[in-house]
Amino acid sequence: MFVFGLLFLGSVFAQENNLNVGLSVPESYGKVYPGGDFVVELNVMNLGAEKRVDVVVEYSVTGEDGAVVLSEHETVAVETKASFVKTLHIPPEAKAGRYIVLARVQIINSDTQASSSASFEVVERPRDILSTATSWFQEHVWWFVSAALAVLLLFLVYRSRRRISALFLKNKVRAIVRQKLGKGH
């Protein structure tokens, strides 16, 4: 289990850049299902600016294997301090495990940038008992049908064995009678 809240894994800032970035995943979004949405909170401080600047925020989500599963960007305005809430959508094919969300902020037309990251966990959806039982039954229904047909066939053979014996006996008697009558004429 992971404890979430304000978890800063890589809050990077440089004094000459005058840009500070903090990223957090609220505790209620610390665990998300594949195909689900989660929220990040981004705080940007522009310590050296005397006026509003536009910045590009790039969000990327990487798995434990380093593969990027999600990448988005947006342009926002920052005067001295700004906070943003961003909803990101985890792809449905995302596997369960720990993920890192990285926010890289860069002032437009400048080399000034900073980044911060936080972690969260993708967890499998719990399976309810009814859907589990239903899917198990659907996967094994042909076994049930085959077994039921075999039992029915055995029951019918058992019930009709006297009739079958009587038919064989009748046919035998007819053959004998035909043979005797055929020789006598």
C-alpha positions as a LaTeX table, in Angstrom:
\begin{tabular}{lrrr}
\hline
Residue & $x$ (\AA) & $y$ (\AA) & $z$ (\AA) \\
\hline
Met1 & 0.00 & 0.00 & 0.00 \\
Phe2 & 1.10 & 3.51 & $-0.66$ \\
Val3 & 0.31 & 6.55 & 1.38 \\
Phe4 & $-0.71$ & 9.44 & $-0.77$ \\
Gly5 & $-1.32$ & 13.07 & $-0.18$ \\
Leu6 & 1.21 & 15.67 & $-1.03$ \\
Leu7 & 3.98 & 13.46 & $-2.31$ \\
Phe8 & 6.67 & 15.39 & $-4.12$ \\
Leu9 & 9.18 & 13.09 & $-5.75$ \\
Gly10 & 11.01 & 15.59 & $-7.86$ \\
Ser11 & 10.11 & 19.17 & $-7.18$ \\
Val12 & 12.81 & 20.91 & $-9.14$ \\
Phe13 & 13.47 & 24.59 & $-9.16$ \\
Ala14 & 16.45 & 26.74 & $-9.85$ \\
Gln15 & 16.99 & 30.16 & $-8.41$ \\
Glu16 & 17.96 & 31.67 & $-11.72$ \\
Asn17 & 14.76 & 30.31 & $-13.28$ \\
Asn18 & 12.55 & 31.83 & $-10.59$ \\
Leu19 & 10.01 & 29.09 & $-11.28$ \\
Asn20 & 8.82 & 26.63 & $-8.65$ \\
Val21 & 6.43 & 23.75 & $-9.34$ \\
Gly22 & 4.67 & 21.40 & $-6.93$ \\
Leu23 & 2.48 & 18.48 & $-7.97$ \\
Ser24 & 0.29 & 16.35 & $-5.75$ \\
Val25 & $-2.26$ & 13.57 & $-6.06$ \\
Pro26 & $-5.08$ & 14.02 & $-3.52$ \\
Glu27 & $-5.41$ & 11.04 & $-1.20$ \\
Ser28 & $-8.85$ & 10.16 & $-2.58$ \\
Tyr29 & $-7.24$ & 9.70 & $-6.03$ \\
Gly30 & $-4.23$ & 7.72 & $-4.81$ \\
Lys31 & $-5.75$ & 4.56 & $-6.26$ \\
Val32 & $-7.50$ & 4.45 & $-9.62$ \\
Tyr33 & $-8.98$ & 1.70 & $-11.78$ \\
Pro34 & $-7.86$ & 1.11 & $-15.36$ \\
Gly35 & $-10.01$ & 3.33 & $-17.58$ \\
Gly36 & $-10.72$ & 5.65 & $-14.65$ \\
Asp37 & $-10.06$ & 9.32 & $-14.04$ \\
Phe38 & $-7.77$ & 10.78 & $-11.43$ \\
Val39 & $-6.96$ & 14.30 & $-10.36$ \\
Val40 & $-3.65$ & 16.07 & $-9.82$ \\
Glu41 & $-3.12$ & 19.44 & $-8.19$ \\
Leu42 & $-0.44$ & 21.65 & $-9.68$ \\
Asn43 & 1.00 & 24.70 & $-7.91$ \\
Val44 & 3.19 & 27.05 & $-9.94$ \\
Met45 & 5.10 & 29.98 & $-8.45$ \\
Asn46 & 6.75 & 32.52 & $-10.70$ \\
Leu47 & 9.06 & 34.16 & $-8.20$ \\
Gly48 & 10.84 & 36.55 & $-10.54$ \\
Ala49 & 8.10 & 37.80 & $-12.78$ \\
Glu50 & 6.64 & 41.22 & $-12.47$ \\
Lys51 & 3.94 & 40.44 & $-15.00$ \\
Arg52 & 1.80 & 37.56 & $-16.16$ \\
Val53 & 3.53 & 34.86 & $-18.20$ \\
Asp54 & 2.13 & 32.02 & $-20.26$ \\
Val55 & 3.48 & 28.57 & $-19.52$ \\
Val56 & 3.09 & 25.19 & $-21.17$ \\
Val57 & 2.35 & 22.37 & $-18.74$ \\
Glu58 & 3.17 & 18.87 & $-19.97$ \\
Tyr59 & 1.69 & 16.00 & $-17.99$ \\
Ser60 & 3.01 & 12.49 & $-18.51$ \\
Val61 & 2.21 & 9.25 & $-16.72$ \\
Thr62 & 4.75 & 6.44 & $-16.73$ \\
Gly63 & 4.53 & 2.91 & $-15.39$ \\
Glu64 & 7.06 & 1.02 & $-13.33$ \\
Asp65 & 8.67 & $-0.18$ & $-16.57$ \\
Gly66 & 9.21 & 3.42 & $-17.71$ \\
Ala67 & 6.68 & 3.22 & $-20.53$ \\
Val68 & 4.61 & 6.39 & $-21.01$ \\
Val69 & 0.91 & 5.48 & $-20.83$ \\
Leu70 & $-0.48$ & 9.01 & $-21.00$ \\
Ser71 & 0.76 & 12.39 & $-22.20$ \\
Glu72 & $-1.15$ & 15.69 & $-22.30$ \\
His73 & $-0.27$ & 19.37 & $-22.38$ \\
Glu74 & $-2.01$ & 22.68 & $-21.88$ \\
Thr75 & $-1.13$ & 26.37 & $-21.85$ \\
Val76 & $-1.99$ & 28.40 & $-18.75$ \\
Ala77 & $-1.23$ & 31.88 & $-17.44$ \\
Val78 & 0.72 & 32.51 & $-14.23$ \\
Glu79 & 1.25 & 35.84 & $-12.57$ \\
Thr80 & 3.05 & 35.20 & $-9.26$ \\
Lys81 & 1.28 & 32.07 & $-8.07$ \\
Ala82 & $-1.32$ & 29.80 & $-9.62$ \\
Ser83 & $-2.96$ & 26.51 & $-8.67$ \\
Phe84 & $-4.58$ & 24.18 & $-11.15$ \\
Val85 & $-6.56$ & 20.98 & $-10.87$ \\
Lys86 & $-6.17$ & 18.62 & $-13.80$ \\
Thr87 & $-8.22$ & 15.49 & $-14.46$ \\
Leu88 & $-6.35$ & 12.79 & $-16.34$ \\
His89 & $-7.83$ & 9.61 & $-17.81$ \\
Ile90 & $-5.96$ & 6.35 & $-17.32$ \\
Pro91 & $-6.19$ & 4.08 & $-20.39$ \\
Pro92 & $-8.39$ & 0.98 & $-19.89$ \\
Glu93 & $-5.50$ & $-1.29$ & $-20.83$ \\
Ala94 & $-3.26$ & 0.04 & $-18.01$ \\
Lys95 & $-1.96$ & $-2.77$ & $-15.84$ \\
Ala96 & $-2.17$ & $-2.74$ & $-12.06$ \\
Gly97 & 0.90 & $-1.20$ & $-10.42$ \\
Arg98 & 2.58 & 2.00 & $-9.30$ \\
Tyr99 & 2.69 & 4.93 & $-11.71$ \\
Ile100 & 4.42 & 8.31 & $-11.70$ \\
Val101 & 2.74 & 11.46 & $-12.97$ \\
Leu102 & 5.19 & 14.18 & $-14.03$ \\
Ala103 & 4.32 & 17.82 & $-14.65$ \\
Arg104 & 6.91 & 19.79 & $-16.58$ \\
Val105 & 6.26 & 23.55 & $-16.73$ \\
Gln106 & 8.05 & 25.82 & $-19.19$ \\
Ile107 & 7.63 & 29.54 & $-19.74$ \\
Ile108 & 6.76 & 30.13 & $-23.39$ \\
Asn109 & 9.64 & 31.61 & $-25.43$ \\
Ser110 & 12.06 & 30.92 & $-22.61$ \\
Asp111 & 14.36 & 28.18 & $-21.38$ \\
Thr112 & 12.94 & 28.61 & $-17.88$ \\
Gln113 & 11.35 & 25.37 & $-16.76$ \\
Ala114 & 10.72 & 23.28 & $-13.68$ \\
Ser115 & 9.06 & 19.97 & $-12.96$ \\
Ser116 & 7.54 & 17.94 & $-10.18$ \\
Ser117 & 6.18 & 14.43 & $-9.88$ \\
Ala118 & 3.94 & 12.36 & $-7.67$ \\
Ser119 & 2.95 & 8.72 & $-7.56$ \\
Phe120 & $-0.34$ & 6.89 & $-7.55$ \\
Glu121 & $-1.47$ & 3.32 & $-7.97$ \\
Val122 & $-3.61$ & 1.62 & $-10.60$ \\
Val123 & $-5.55$ & $-1.23$ & $-9.01$ \\
Glu124 & $-7.72$ & $-3.96$ & $-10.51$ \\
Arg125 & $-11.46$ & $-3.56$ & $-10.25$ \\
Pro126 & $-12.93$ & $-5.82$ & $-7.58$ \\
Arg127 & $-15.04$ & $-8.60$ & $-9.02$ \\
Asp128 & $-18.43$ & $-9.06$ & $-7.48$ \\
Ile129 & $-19.50$ & $-12.62$ & $-6.68$ \\
Leu130 & $-22.43$ & $-12.69$ & $-9.10$ \\
Ser131 & $-20.41$ & $-11.65$ & $-12.14$ \\
Thr132 & $-17.62$ & $-14.07$ & $-11.19$ \\
Ala133 & $-20.09$ & $-16.95$ & $-10.84$ \\
Thr134 & $-21.87$ & $-16.00$ & $-14.05$ \\
Ser135 & $-18.66$ & $-15.82$ & $-16.05$ \\
Trp136 & $-17.47$ & $-19.15$ & $-14.60$ \\
Phe137 & $-20.79$ & $-20.75$ & $-15.54$ \\
Gln138 & $-20.63$ & $-19.31$ & $-19.06$ \\
Glu139 & $-17.13$ & $-20.70$ & $-19.52$ \\
His140 & $-18.18$ & $-24.15$ & $-18.30$ \\
Val141 & $-21.76$ & $-24.40$ & $-19.56$ \\
Trp142 & $-20.91$ & $-26.97$ & $-22.25$ \\
Trp143 & $-19.66$ & $-29.36$ & $-19.53$ \\
Phe144 & $-23.00$ & $-29.05$ & $-17.77$ \\
Val145 & $-24.97$ & $-29.59$ & $-20.99$ \\
Ser146 & $-22.85$ & $-32.61$ & $-21.99$ \\
Ala147 & $-23.20$ & $-34.19$ & $-18.55$ \\
Ala148 & $-26.97$ & $-33.60$ & $-18.53$ \\
Leu149 & $-27.36$ & $-35.18$ & $-21.99$ \\
Ala150 & $-25.26$ & $-38.20$ & $-20.97$ \\
Val151 & $-27.38$ & $-38.73$ & $-17.84$ \\
Leu152 & $-30.60$ & $-38.38$ & $-19.88$ \\
Leu153 & $-29.34$ & $-40.90$ & $-22.47$ \\
Leu154 & $-28.39$ & $-43.42$ & $-19.77$ \\
Phe155 & $-31.79$ & $-42.98$ & $-18.11$ \\
Leu156 & $-33.63$ & $-43.55$ & $-21.41$ \\
Val157 & $-31.58$ & $-46.67$ & $-22.19$ \\
Tyr158 & $-32.20$ & $-48.05$ & $-18.71$ \\
Arg159 & $-35.96$ & $-47.40$ & $-18.91$ \\
Ser160 & $-36.31$ & $-48.90$ & $-22.37$ \\
Arg161 & $-34.11$ & $-51.99$ & $-21.90$ \\
Arg162 & $-37.19$ & $-54.23$ & $-21.40$ \\
Arg163 & $-38.76$ & $-52.92$ & $-24.60$ \\
Ile164 & $-35.52$ & $-53.44$ & $-26.48$ \\
Ser165 & $-35.26$ & $-57.02$ & $-25.13$ \\
Ala166 & $-38.89$ & $-57.67$ & $-26.11$ \\
Leu167 & $-38.24$ & $-56.38$ & $-29.65$ \\
Phe168 & $-35.19$ & $-58.60$ & $-30.02$ \\
Leu169 & $-37.20$ & $-61.59$ & $-28.74$ \\
Lys170 & $-40.10$ & $-60.82$ & $-31.12$ \\
Asn171 & $-37.72$ & $-60.59$ & $-34.07$ \\
Lys172 & $-36.11$ & $-63.87$ & $-33.07$ \\
Val173 & $-39.50$ & $-65.60$ & $-32.81$ \\
Arg174 & $-40.57$ & $-64.21$ & $-36.20$ \\
Ala175 & $-37.37$ & $-65.46$ & $-37.77$ \\
Ile176 & $-37.89$ & $-68.92$ & $-36.29$ \\
Val177 & $-41.56$ & $-69.02$ & $-37.40$ \\
Arg178 & $-40.65$ & $-67.92$ & $-40.92$ \\
Gln179 & $-37.97$ & $-70.51$ & $-41.06$ \\
Lys180 & $-40.26$ & $-73.33$ & $-39.95$ \\
Leu181 & $-43.14$ & $-72.23$ & $-42.13$ \\
Gly182 & $-40.89$ & $-71.67$ & $-45.09$ \\
Lys183 & $-39.43$ & $-75.23$ & $-44.86$ \\
Gly184 & $-42.80$ & $-76.87$ & $-44.46$ \\
His185 & $-44.27$ & $-75.50$ & $-47.70$ \\
\hline
\end{tabular}
